[in-house]
Amino acid sequence: MTDITDHFTGTIHERTQINNGHLDLTVAEIYEIAEPGKVDFGGGELESAGIQTVGTKKKNKDDDYGWYSLEGGQYLLEYNEELISDATVTTQPRTELITRGAFHPTMEMDALSLVPLSTGGAGIDIKENARVSTVIDISREP
């Protein structure tokens, strides 16, 4: 049986990120939508949305990592980890994220691309490298 970490690079601390055979994914960057994208019927007029990094701030001068202070709204989340196998993974938000007023959809992906992140009206603070998602399934095409 293959270890779950054999499918990924970029893990921050494997021992902390692996729980009950699942892998927690961590925040590399959070982006806000700065310019609208375009979606049409035929695909000839597709345009990506313009995005910009939210940026972090350290709460204490001695901190190693900063915090993303997000207002209520929609963002895009980028992971530190990268899927390096030909597997398809299913990810879901961690309970710790949901119970603090933020979530992302459960997604099935063959690459860890940007993930839509929604925050409630009060917003949320998320620390760099925070564990926000969990890989709950890994499958390969027969």
C-alpha positions in Angstrom: 0.0 0.0 0.0 1.3 3.4 -1.0 1.7 6.0 1.8 -0.5 9.1 1.2 2.6 11.4 1.2 4.0 9.6 -1.9 1.4 11.5 -3.9 2.5 14.9 -2.8 5.4 17.3 -2.4 5.5 20.5 -0.4 4.2 19.2 2.9 5.2 21.4 5.9 5.3 18.8 8.7 4.1 15.3 7.7 3.7 14.1 11.3 1.2 17.0 12.0 -0.5 16.9 8.6 -1.4 13.2 8.6 -4.4 12.2 10.7 -6.2 8.8 10.4 -4.7 8.2 7.0 -5.7 11.6 5.6 -3.5 14.5 4.7 -4.2 18.0 5.8 -3.3 20.7 3.2 -1.8 24.0 4.1 -2.1 27.6 3.0 0.6 28.9 0.6 -1.2 32.0 -0.5 -4.7 33.6 -0.4 -5.8 35.9 -3.3 -8.6 38.3 -3.7 -10.5 38.8 -6.9 -9.4 42.2 -8.2 -10.9 42.2 -11.7 -13.8 40.2 -13.0 -13.3 37.2 -15.3 -15.6 36.3 -18.2 -17.4 33.1 -19.0 -19.4 32.6 -22.3 -21.3 29.8 -23.9 -18.7 28.7 -26.5 -15.5 29.4 -24.6 -14.1 31.8 -27.2 -14.4 34.7 -24.9 -13.2 33.2 -21.6 -11.0 35.4 -19.5 -9.4 34.7 -16.2 -10.3 36.9 -13.3 -7.6 39.3 -12.1 -6.3 38.3 -8.7 -3.9 39.8 -6.2 -2.4 38.4 -3.0 -4.1 39.5 0.2 -0.7 39.7 2.0 0.0 38.9 5.6 0.9 40.8 8.7 2.8 39.6 11.8 0.9 40.0 15.0 4.2 40.1 17.0 7.6 41.3 15.8 9.2 37.9 16.8 6.6 35.8 14.9 8.0 33.6 12.1 4.7 33.7 10.1 2.1 36.3 9.4 -1.7 36.3 9.3 -4.1 36.8 6.5 -6.9 39.0 7.9 -9.9 38.3 5.6 -13.1 40.3 5.6 -16.3 38.5 4.8 -16.3 37.6 1.1 -14.8 35.4 -1.6 -11.2 34.5 -2.0 -9.0 32.0 -3.8 -6.8 29.6 -1.8 -3.5 28.2 -2.9 -1.9 25.2 -1.2 1.8 24.6 -0.3 1.4 21.0 -1.4 1.4 19.7 -5.0 -0.1 16.5 -6.3 2.7 14.6 -8.1 1.0 11.4 -9.0 -1.7 10.6 -11.6 -4.3 10.2 -8.9 -7.5 12.1 -8.4 -8.0 13.5 -4.9 -11.1 14.6 -3.0 -10.6 17.5 -0.6 -12.9 19.0 2.0 -12.5 21.9 4.4 -11.3 21.1 7.9 -13.8 21.3 10.8 -11.5 24.0 12.3 -12.1 26.2 9.3 -15.8 25.7 9.1 -16.5 26.3 12.8 -14.7 29.6 12.5 -16.9 30.9 9.8 -15.1 30.0 6.5 -15.4 27.1 4.1 -14.6 25.9 0.6 -16.5 23.3 -1.5 -15.6 19.7 -1.4 -13.7 19.2 -4.6 -12.4 16.3 -6.7 -9.2 17.4 -8.5 -6.3 15.8 -10.5 -4.1 18.9 -9.6 -4.3 21.1 -6.6 -5.4 24.3 -8.3 -6.8 27.5 -6.7 -9.8 26.7 -4.5 -12.6 29.2 -3.8 -12.7 30.2 -0.2 -15.8 31.9 1.4 -15.7 33.7 4.7 -18.7 34.9 6.8 -19.6 38.5 7.5 -17.2 38.8 10.5 -14.3 37.5 8.4 -11.5 35.3 9.7 -7.7 35.4 10.4 -5.7 32.6 8.9 -2.1 32.1 9.7 0.5 31.3 6.9 0.8 27.5 6.5 -2.4 26.9 8.5 -4.0 23.5 7.9 -7.3 24.4 6.2 -8.3 21.3 4.0 -8.1 17.6 4.2 -7.5 15.0 1.4 -10.3 12.5 2.2 -9.9 10.2 -0.8 -7.3 9.3 -3.4 -8.2 7.3 -6.4 -6.7 6.2 -9.7 -8.5 5.5 -13.0 -8.6 1.8 -13.6 
